[in-house]
Amino acid sequence: MLITGALLAALASAGQAAAQPDGSGSGHAGEQTLHDLSASHDRIGDEQLAQGDLAGALKSYQAGMEIARRLARRDPGNAEWQRDLSISHDRIGDVHKAQGDLAGALKSYQASLEIRRRLVERDPGNARWQRELSISHSLVGDVQGAQGKLAGALKSYQVSLEIRRRLVERDPGNTQWQRDLSISHDLIGDVLRAQGNLAGALKNFRAGQEIRRQLVELEPGQAQWLHDFSRSHDLIGNVLRTQGDLGGALKSYQASLESRRRLTERDSGNARWLSELSISHDRIGDVQKAQGDLAGALQSYQAGLEIARRLVERDPDNAEWQRDLSVSHDLIGDTQSAQGDLDGALQSYQAGLEIRRRLVERDPGHAEWQRNLSASHGLVGDVQKAQGDLGGALKSYRAGLEIARRLTERDPGQAEWQGDFSTHHNKIGDVLHAQGDQGGALKSYRVGLEIRRRLVERDPSHAQWQTDLAVSCWKLSQLDTPALPRAERRALLKRGLAALEGLQQRRLLTPDKQTWPDLFRQALKEMGA
């Protein structure tokens, strides 16, 4: 890992001065030296963080915090030193969060929040302290949301919003405070949406949108305001789509696309804006496909792909853009498959697969690239199966299965990877069943069922896992082989039906699956249960 010589020299110089026995470690000069030493640790931590060295960054930030804590204890009345200590806690919290240590992140952010609360109590009229306190509440809310503690996250975001509302009332012309308030509405909307309160989410997203509309009107040349405005359209479109208002969602996504088009026209070299413009085309395509407008969806996805391709040509080494291009190929393949153009779909999926294979070759340890490659094998296999090429499909599914197996061995506790693993087993079982290999199908289906049973035991409230369990039960129950007694087939149907009825009672069974319980009941009736 490389740290600039200037930073190392600054750290060494400050450390030597702080260690001097001539009294320079005490008094104002000594305190300034300690402050500089703490800042040097923080700057090194910033570089380590930028380089991906999370452990090194954490160590540097902790060293800086220890000095900041000494200064704050030496003079508790020094507000700036208290503030520095709160920032140190935030930096450490950021690293813990990036490491996946949510408990550690929460502890750090709460320590920072407590310092800022005391500063605000000391000087309630200090707008800077108020704003930083609102940020602390938001950071705590972010971690609570990541932990699944939605009620706690909502409370934290609401406290932050209230502080920001008071700041805006104090100075309505402060555009940064207006923006902060709009972000609070977004965060609250995100939690409400996750809780299933779509009406409440929509209300907050629209409140944030109105603030941003006013900012755009106030400063039409300010790109950040227009960018935020496009995000509001997306958030509203997402809720409307979930509510089934496809027309409203399409209108919102098109408004977002128009804002992003204006941004790219203003700065055609801004890669981030081009990438987001590509995503806008994809979102519009998703709605068009849901509306049955496959030709329109294909046109939108192709527009998104063209932008993604230009970005890759600009920087072929950018792995994220390569990934985005592979996703565009998948979306086009999905639409071609729905249109019955299986040859076209296969070509698109294979193009996406080839990109993902190169990403894995470049970075074999990257789990996301591995998982995406596994999914590509599954998509290619799906088309091959639809074309009647069962041998090709089996080969593709097994390639995807092998990748999924390696991922689950790397981290057996990763539930999504376990879910992928079970899906590949089911797909292999489908092909073996179609080939007449009942024994092979039975073996694959049973492995998939066992994985899903363990996932449901881990979290019985998880709707997708309950649905997947029902699917596995159904597939096994439909095998007519002496190796699977009739009584066991009936038990599988009852088990799957219980999972579906539980989802129905909690109103978590999606519209396209509302008829499934009746199918299970009919099958049980035919088996004499």
N, C-alpha and C positions, 0 to 999 in steps of 0.2 A: 504494500500500500504506500502511495506517495503522499507526503505532506510537504508543502512548500517550505523552502529554507527560511524564508522570512518569518513564517509562523514559529518554526522551531527556535530561531534566534530570539524572537520576542519572548517565547516561553522561558528560554534559558536565562535571558537577561532579567526578566521579572522575578524568576525564582531566586537568582543570586542576590538581587536587591532585597527581597523579602527575608533572606536568611542572614543579612548583615547583622553583626552584634553591636553595631555602633548606635543603635537606637532608631535606625531607619525603619524598623518594623513596627514602630509605634508612632503616634501622632499623625497629623494630617498627611505628611509625605509618605509615611509607612502605610497608611490606609489606602492611599492612592496606588501604591505599589502592589498591595494585595489585590486591589480592584483590577489592576491591569493584568495581574497573573491569572485571576479568575476569567477575565475576558479572553486571554490567550488560550486557556483550556477550551473555552466555548468555541472559539474560531477553529481550533483543531478538530473539535467534535463535529462542527458543521462540515468540514472537508471530509472527514471520515464517513459521515452520514451520506454525503453526496456520492461517495465512492461505494456505498453499499456495505461498509464495515460497521454494522450495527453494534457489535460488541465493543469495538474500539471507541465508537462515538459515545456509548453509554459510560464507559470508563472515564473519558475526557470530561463529559458533562458532570459526572459525579464529583470529579476532582474540582471542577469550577464551582459546583454547588457547595462543597465543603468550605471553600474559602468565602463564598457569599454568605454562608450561614455564620461563620465566625465574625464577619463584619456586621451582620445584622444583630448578633448578640452583643457585640461591643457597644453599639449605639442603637438601641431599639427605636429611638425617636427619629432616626434618619430614614425618611420615607423612600428615598431613592435606593438605598441598600435593601430595604424590605422588598421594593419592586424588583430589584435584580434577583433576589432569592426566589420570588414567585416565577420569574421567567426561567430560572434554572429548573424549577420543578416542572414547568411546561415542557422544556426540552427533553428532560428525562422521560416524561410521560409520552412524548411523541415516539421516542425510541422503543419504549415498552410496547406501545401500540403496534408499531411496525414489526416487532418481534412476535406479536400474537399474545403477549402477556397483558391481557386486559385488566386483570386485578391490579397488577403493578401500575399500569397506566392510570387507572381510576384513583389509586392512592396518591399518585403524584399530582394529578390535576386537582384533587380535592385539597391537597396541601397548599397548592397555589391559590385556590379559591379562598381558603380561610385567610391567607395573608391579605388578599385583595379586599375581602370583606372588612377586615380591621382597618385598612387604609380608608375605605369609604366611610366607615363609622367615625374615623378621626376627622375627615374632611368631606362631608356629604356634597358640597358644592363643586368638588373637583371632577370635572367631566372626564378627564383622562382615566382616573381611578374607576369611575362608573363604567366606562366603556370596557376596560380590561376585566372588570368583574363580570360583565355580560359575556365576554369571551370565555371566561372560566366556566360559567354555567353551561355554555354550549359545548365545550370540550368534555365536560362530565357527561352531558347528555349523549354525545357521540359514543362514548364507551358504553354507557348503559344500553343504548340501542343495539350496539354490536353484541352485547351480552344477552340480548333478548328481553331486557327489562324495559319494556315499552312504556309502562306507566311512569317509571322513574325518569326515563328520557323525556317524556312529554312534560313532566313537571319542571325539569331543568330548563328545557327550551322555553317554556312559558315564563319562567322567572327572568331569563335572558331577554325575552321579548318585552317584558314590562319595563325593564331598565332602559332598553333602547327606545321604547315609546316615549318615556319621560325625557330622554335626551333630545328626541326629535321635537317634542313640544317646547323644549327650552330654546331650540334653534332650528326652526323648520328649513332654513336655508342651507344647513350643513348636509351636503349631498352624500358624504361618507356615512353619516349616521342614518340617513334615509336608506342607503343600500344595506347597512347592517340590519335595519328593521325588516327589509324585504327578505333577507336571508333567514331571519328568525321565522317568518311566516312559512318559508319553504321547509324548514326543518320540522316545524310542528305539523305541516301538511304531510310530510313523509311518514311521521309516526302514526298519524290518524289513518293514513291509507293502509299502513301495515296492520293496524288494529281492525281494519274493515269499515272504518267510518269514512266512507267515500265523500259524503256530503260535507263533512267537516274539513276533510282534506281539500276539497275543491274550493271551499270558502277561503281557506288560508292561501292557497296558491293564487287565487284571484286577487286577494288583498296584496300579495307581493307583486303581482303583475301590474296592478294599478299604480303602485309606487314607482315601478320601473318605467311605466308608460310616461309618467310625469317627468322622470329624470331624462328620458329620451327627448321629450318635447322641450325641456329646459336647455339641454346641451346636445343637440343633434350630432355634433361632431365627436362626441365622447364614445369611443368604441366599446368600452366596458359596459356602459349602460345598454347599448344595443345588444351586446352579447348576453347580458343578464335577461333582457326582455325576451330573447329567443328561448332561453331556458324556461322562462315562465310558460310560454306557449307549449313547450314539450311536457312540462309537468301537468298542465291542464289536459293536454291531449291524452296523456297516459291514464288519467282518472276517467275521462269520458269513454275511452276505449274499454276500460274495465267495466264501466256501467252499461256497456252495450251501445252507446251513442257513437256509432262509427262515423256518421256524418259530421258530428261535432268534433270528434278526434281528428278527422281528416283536415277539417278547416284549421284547427290549432296547429297541426304539424305543418301545413302549408304556410301558415303565417310565420312559423319558426324558420322554415326554409327560406322564405323571402328575406327575413332579417339576416340570415347567414349569407345569403347571396350578396346582399348589400355590403356586408363586412368583407367578403372575398373580393368584391369589385374595388373596394377601398384599398385593400392590401392583398394582391394576388399571391404574394410570396409567403403569407402567413399559413404555415402548415397546419397549425391547430384548427384554424377556421375552416380550411379546406376539408380536414378530417371530419369536423362536425357537420359540414354541408353534406358530405357523403352519408353520414348517419341519418340526417334529415330525409334524404331520398329513401333510405332503407325503411324508416318509420312509415313514410307515406305508402311505400310498397306493402308493408305489413297490413295496413288498413285496407288498401285496395284488394289485396288477396282475401282478406276476411269478408269483404263485400262481394266477392266472386268476380271481381274485375281482374282476371289473371293477366290479360294483355297490358293493362295499366300498371299492374304490379311489376311485371317483367321489365317494362320501360323504366320504371323508377329504380329498380335494383340495378339495371344496366347503367343508369346515370351515376349511381353511387359507386359502382365498380370502376367506371372510367376515372373518377376522381381518385379512388384508392390506387389504381394502376399508375396514375401520374405521380402520386406521392412516392410509390415504391421506385419508380424510375429516377426520381430526384435523389433518393437516398436508399439504395438497395440493401444497405446494412441495418436499416431500421427494422428491428424484429416486430415491433408493434404494428407498423404499417403493413408488413408482410402478413401478419395475422389478420388484420382487417381485410386485406385483399382476399384471403382464403374464405373469410366469412361471406364476402360478397358473392364469391363463386357458389357457396352453399345455398344462399338465398335464391339465386337464379336457378340452381339445380332443383330446389324445392318447387319452384313455380313451374318449371318445365315438366317435372314429374306430375304435378297436378293437371297440366294440360295434356298429359299423355305422351309427351315427347321424351320417351325414356332414353333414346340415344343422346339427345342433347343434355338431359339430366346427368347421365353417366359421364359425359365429357366434362361438365361443370364440376361435378364432385371429384373427378380425378384431378382436375386442375387445382382444386383446393387441397387435395391430399398431397400432391407433389410439393406445394409450397410448405405444407406442414412437415413433410419428411425432411426437407432441407433445414427447417428451423430446428428439428430434433437432432439432425446431424451436426449442426453448428453448436448446440448446447444440449447434450444428452441428459443433463441433470435437471433440466427445466420441466417441472411436473405439468405445468399448464400446456406446454407444447406437446408433451407426450399424450396428455388426455385428449387434446384436440385431434391429434393424429389417429388415436383410437376411434374417435367419433367419425372421422372421415372414412375409415375402413368400414364402419357400420353403414354409412350412407351409400357407399359404393355397393356393398353387399345387398342393401335393400333394392336397388335398381336391378342388380343382376338376378335377384330372386324374382322380381316382377317380370323380367324378360325370360324367365324359365331356365336361366343358367344357374342351376342349383349347386353345381360343383364350384363355379366361380364365387357364388355367394358364400358358400361354406368356407372357402379359402380366405375371403375377406373378413368374415366374422371371426375366424380363428386368429387372424392377424390382430384384429382389434382386441380380442380376448387376452392375448398374450401380453399386450401393452397394459391392459387393465389389471392383469394379475401382478405384474411387476410393481405397479403403483400401489396396490393394496398391500403387497408385501413390504413396501417402503414405509407405509403408514397405515396399519390396520384400523386405526381409529378414525380415519377420514371417511365419513359416511357417504359423501357424494361419490367417491371412488368405488366404494362397495356397491352402491346403486348401479354404477356403470357396469361393474363386473357381473352383476346379476342379469342386467339387460343383455349382455353378450351371450350369456349362457342360454337365455330364453330364445334369442334369435337362432343360435346354433340348433337348439331343440326344434324350432319351427322347420328348419331345412331338413334335419334328419327325419322328422315326422313326415314331411312331404316326400322324402326318398323311400319311405317305408321302413326305416330303421327305428322301430318302436322302442327297442331297448336303449339305443343311443339317445333318443329323444327323452325317454324317461329319466335317464341319468342326468342330462343337461337341465331339464326342468326342475329336478329335485335339488340340484345344487343352487339354482337360482332361487327357489323357494326358501331354502335354508338361510341364504344370505338375507332375504327380505324379512324372514321371521325374526332374525336377530336385530335388524334395523328397527322393526316395529317394537320389539321389546325394549330397545334403547329409548325410543320416544313414541309412545302410543298415540300422541296427539298429532303426529306428523301426517298430514292428509295424503301427500304423494306416496309415502311408504305404505300406508294402508291400501291405497289404490293399487300399487304395484303388487302387494301381497295377494289381493283379490285376483289380479291377472294371472299370477303364477298358479293359484288354486284352480282357476278355470282351465288353463292349458293342461295341467296334469289330469284334471277330471275328464277331459275329452279323449284321453288315451285309452283305447280299448285293447288291453293286453293282460294276459294271465298274471303278469308280474305286478299288476296294480288291481287288487281285489275291488269288487263293486262297493263294498262297505267303505273302503278307504276313499274311493272316488266321491261317494256321498258326503263323507266327512270333510273332504276338501271343499265341496260346494257349500256346505254349511259354514265352514270357516270363512270362505270368501264373501258369502252373503252377510255374515255378521259384520265384517269390516265395512262393507258398502252401506249397510243399514246404519252403522255408527256414524259414518260420514253424512248420511242423509239427515239424521237427527240433529247433527251440528251444522247443517246447511253448508257443508263443505264439498258435496258431490257436484262436480261441474255439470253444466247443462247437457253436454254431449254424452254424459254417462248416467243420466237419470233413468234410462231404461235398463241399465245393467242388473239391478236387483231382480227385476221381473224375469230376465233371462236365466238368472241363477235359480229362481223359484220354479220356473218351467222345467229346467233340467232336473231338479230334484224330484219334481212330480213324475217325470218320465222314468226316473230310476226307482220309483215306488217309495220315495221317502215321505 
